[in-house]
Amino acid sequence: MAYVKTAISIQESLFKEADALAAKMNIPRSRLFAIAVSEFIQRQKNQHLLRQLDAVYDDMPDASERQLQGAMRTKQRQLLDGQW
């Protein structure tokens, strides 16, 4: 796997927190940043997928579809109960 070196600018307080966390986790600071970016990217992908799923299931049945569903449930219940 190839690695790329980069420089970033962050607030000093965030840098100190990241540095302390990396020390606590006993990992290099660069590894901590790589983990954080990787998790952020995955979270963005998950949110995008969730928005797509929300759009698919956002199409709620209108009044005529609900009426048809009710009639189908009634008919299915009659069939299950043997009341043809």
C-alpha positions as protocol buffer text, in pm:
chain_id: "A"
residue {
  index: 1
  type: MET
  ca { x: 0 y: 0 z: 0 }
}
residue {
  index: 2
  type: ALA
  ca { x: 138 y: 338 z: -96 }
}
residue {
  index: 3
  type: TYR
  ca { x: 142 y: 621 z: 154 }
}
residue {
  index: 4
  type: VAL
  ca { x: 120 y: 992 z: 84 }
}
residue {
  index: 5
  type: LYS
  ca { x: 258 y: 1254 z: 315 }
}
residue {
  index: 6
  type: THR
  ca { x: 41 y: 1561 z: 368 }
}
residue {
  index: 7
  type: ALA
  ca { x: 25 y: 1869 z: 586 }
}
residue {
  index: 8
  type: ILE
  ca { x: -292 y: 2003 z: 745 }
}
residue {
  index: 9
  type: SER
  ca { x: -378 y: 2310 z: 948 }
}
residue {
  index: 10
  type: ILE
  ca { x: -594 y: 2260 z: 1256 }
}
residue {
  index: 11
  type: GLN
  ca { x: -663 y: 2453 z: 1573 }
}
residue {
  index: 12
  type: GLU
  ca { x: -397 y: 2409 z: 1838 }
}
residue {
  index: 13
  type: SER
  ca { x: -649 y: 2280 z: 2091 }
}
residue {
  index: 14
  type: LEU
  ca { x: -765 y: 2008 z: 1849 }
}
residue {
  index: 15
  type: PHE
  ca { x: -402 y: 1917 z: 1779 }
}
residue {
  index: 16
  type: LYS
  ca { x: -332 y: 1882 z: 2150 }
}
residue {
  index: 17
  type: GLU
  ca { x: -638 y: 1659 z: 2197 }
}
residue {
  index: 18
  type: ALA
  ca { x: -540 y: 1444 z: 1899 }
}
residue {
  index: 19
  type: ASP
  ca { x: -182 y: 1419 z: 2024 }
}
residue {
  index: 20
  type: ALA
  ca { x: -300 y: 1313 z: 2371 }
}
residue {
  index: 21
  type: LEU
  ca { x: -541 y: 1056 z: 2226 }
}
residue {
  index: 22
  type: ALA
  ca { x: -274 y: 910 z: 1999 }
}
residue {
  index: 23
  type: ALA
  ca { x: -41 y: 877 z: 2298 }
}
residue {
  index: 24
  type: LYS
  ca { x: -318 y: 715 z: 2505 }
}
residue {
  index: 25
  type: MET
  ca { x: -393 y: 471 z: 2222 }
}
residue {
  index: 26
  type: ASN
  ca { x: -21 y: 411 z: 2173 }
}
residue {
  index: 27
  type: ILE
  ca { x: -39 y: 483 z: 1800 }
}
residue {
  index: 28
  type: PRO
  ca { x: 136 y: 742 z: 1587 }
}
residue {
  index: 29
  type: ARG
  ca { x: -52 y: 1068 z: 1543 }
}
residue {
  index: 30
  type: SER
  ca { x: -57 y: 1014 z: 1166 }
}
residue {
  index: 31
  type: ARG
  ca { x: -234 y: 679 z: 1222 }
}
residue {
  index: 32
  type: LEU
  ca { x: -495 y: 854 z: 1440 }
}
residue {
  index: 33
  type: PHE
  ca { x: -564 y: 1104 z: 1163 }
}
residue {
  index: 34
  type: ALA
  ca { x: -585 y: 824 z: 905 }
}
residue {
  index: 35
  type: ILE
  ca { x: -837 y: 638 z: 1123 }
}
residue {
  index: 36
  type: ALA
  ca { x: -1041 y: 954 z: 1173 }
}
residue {
  index: 37
  type: VAL
  ca { x: -1052 y: 1037 z: 802 }
}
residue {
  index: 38
  type: SER
  ca { x: -1138 y: 677 z: 713 }
}
residue {
  index: 39
  type: GLU
  ca { x: -1426 y: 671 z: 963 }
}
residue {
  index: 40
  type: PHE
  ca { x: -1549 y: 1011 z: 844 }
}
residue {
  index: 41
  type: ILE
  ca { x: -1552 y: 893 z: 481 }
}
residue {
  index: 42
  type: GLN
  ca { x: -1741 y: 575 z: 577 }
}
residue {
  index: 43
  type: ARG
  ca { x: -1994 y: 779 z: 775 }
}
residue {
  index: 44
  type: GLN
  ca { x: -2049 y: 1006 z: 472 }
}
residue {
  index: 45
  type: LYS
  ca { x: -2104 y: 701 z: 250 }
}
residue {
  index: 46
  type: ASN
  ca { x: -2352 y: 559 z: 501 }
}
residue {
  index: 47
  type: GLN
  ca { x: -2541 y: 888 z: 520 }
}
residue {
  index: 48
  type: HIS
  ca { x: -2556 y: 906 z: 140 }
}
residue {
  index: 49
  type: LEU
  ca { x: -2695 y: 551 z: 127 }
}
residue {
  index: 50
  type: LEU
  ca { x: -2949 y: 637 z: 399 }
}
residue {
  index: 51
  type: ARG
  ca { x: -3063 y: 943 z: 200 }
}
residue {
  index: 52
  type: GLN
  ca { x: -3107 y: 721 z: -106 }
}
residue {
  index: 53
  type: LEU
  ca { x: -3310 y: 467 z: 94 }
}
residue {
  index: 54
  type: ASP
  ca { x: -3519 y: 745 z: 247 }
}
residue {
  index: 55
  type: ALA
  ca { x: -3596 y: 873 z: -103 }
}
residue {
  index: 56
  type: VAL
  ca { x: -3703 y: 526 z: -218 }
}
residue {
  index: 57
  type: TYR
  ca { x: -3932 y: 467 z: 79 }
}
residue {
  index: 58
  type: ASP
  ca { x: -4063 y: 824 z: 91 }
}
residue {
  index: 59
  type: ASP
  ca { x: -4330 y: 738 z: -166 }
}
residue {
  index: 60
  type: MET
  ca { x: -4617 y: 675 z: 74 }
}
residue {
  index: 61
  type: PRO
  ca { x: -4943 y: 530 z: -63 }
}
residue {
  index: 62
  type: ASP
  ca { x: -5210 y: 783 z: -154 }
}
residue {
  index: 63
  type: ALA
  ca { x: -5578 y: 749 z: -55 }
}
residue {
  index: 64
  type: SER
  ca { x: -5673 y: 520 z: -344 }
}
residue {
  index: 65
  type: GLU
  ca { x: -5376 y: 291 z: -276 }
}
residue {
  index: 66
  type: ARG
  ca { x: -5465 y: 274 z: 95 }
}
residue {
  index: 67
  type: GLN
  ca { x: -5823 y: 186 z: 0 }
}
residue {
  index: 68
  type: LEU
  ca { x: -5699 y: -89 z: -232 }
}
residue {
  index: 69
  type: GLN
  ca { x: -5469 y: -221 z: 41 }
}
residue {
  index: 70
  type: GLY
  ca { x: -5762 y: -236 z: 283 }
}
residue {
  index: 71
  type: ALA
  ca { x: -5973 y: -427 z: 31 }
}
residue {
  index: 72
  type: MET
  ca { x: -5686 y: -669 z: -33 }
}
residue {
  index: 73
  type: ARG
  ca { x: -5643 y: -727 z: 342 }
}
residue {
  index: 74
  type: THR
  ca { x: -6013 y: -799 z: 375 }
}
residue {
  index: 75
  type: LYS
  ca { x: -6006 y: -1043 z: 83 }
}
residue {
  index: 76
  type: GLN
  ca { x: -5693 y: -1215 z: 216 }
}
residue {
  index: 77
  type: ARG
  ca { x: -5853 y: -1251 z: 560 }
}
residue {
  index: 78
  type: GLN
  ca { x: -6164 y: -1404 z: 400 }
}
residue {
  index: 79
  type: LEU
  ca { x: -5948 y: -1647 z: 203 }
}
residue {
  index: 80
  type: LEU
  ca { x: -5752 y: -1746 z: 513 }
}
residue {
  index: 81
  type: ASP
  ca { x: -6072 y: -1792 z: 713 }
}
residue {
  index: 82
  type: GLY
  ca { x: -6225 y: -2001 z: 434 }
}
residue {
  index: 83
  type: GLN
  ca { x: -6498 y: -1749 z: 356 }
}
residue {
  index: 84
  type: TRP
  ca { x: -6468 y: -1738 z: -22 }
}
